[in-house]
């Protein structure tokens, strides 16, 4: 089934040229009908498909979708709107990005599919590092699974230049301990958005990400 038409990416291509409040307000009905409503509907279908395999997922599309308005407080770029549409499909939704799940970003030039733990506070990072130190093979095995490697390649994230004393020796043997973030990314062509197989393909990504996401969740949100 096709959930989006070419008008979805056309809207963002035009917005890139006319990233102004006046243009957006004049095209608000287009935004509602060609971007917002189709995206909300697709997310409802995706969430329902995930719930068949993981009934613990309890989230609505509106709780997943990030605002199209940019946060301009600390940005030199004052254009008011994002040139993509994004959602965090997890039990934390957009309000708690520390909860591992599936992060989607639909852009005119590509589709970003991400998972893992992107935002960790001090205690969450400590707990995760403690488990990796105690069980050094668990994370290694998960990121070496064939389905994960095929879809996402490897785990990514910023690394600490200075490690806490309790992890210094272990990090020399296991560089994964150096990471401050534990996320993974796949980038696909934008034609995926209008594909008849969009739902099936994203479910394949969700399944590939699930074992690692569940491991991270068990440590971060135990």
HELIX and SHEET records of a PDB file:
HELIX    1   1 UNK A    6  UNK A   17  1                                  12    
HELIX    2   2 UNK A   21  UNK A   26  1                                   6    
HELIX    3   3 UNK A   28  UNK A   30  1                                   3    
HELIX    4   4 UNK A   31  UNK A   36  3                                   6    
HELIX    5   5 UNK A   37  UNK A   53  1                                  17    
HELIX    6   6 UNK A   61  UNK A   64  1                                   4    
HELIX    7   7 UNK A   93  UNK A   95  5                                   3    
HELIX    8   8 UNK A  122  UNK A  134  1                                  13    
HELIX    9   9 UNK A  136  UNK A  143  1                                   8    
HELIX   10  10 UNK A  146  UNK A  152  1                                   7    
HELIX   11  11 UNK A  165  UNK A  173  1                                   9    
HELIX   12  12 UNK A  175  UNK A  178  5                                   4    
HELIX   13  13 UNK A  190  UNK A  194  5                                   5    
HELIX   14  14 UNK A  198  UNK A  220  1                                  23    
SHEET    1   A 4 UNK A  84  UNK A  89  0                                        
SHEET    2   A 4 UNK A 102  UNK A 107 -1                                        
SHEET    3   A 4 UNK A 110  UNK A 117 -1                                        
SHEET    4   A 4 UNK A 182  UNK A 189 -1                                        
END                                                                             
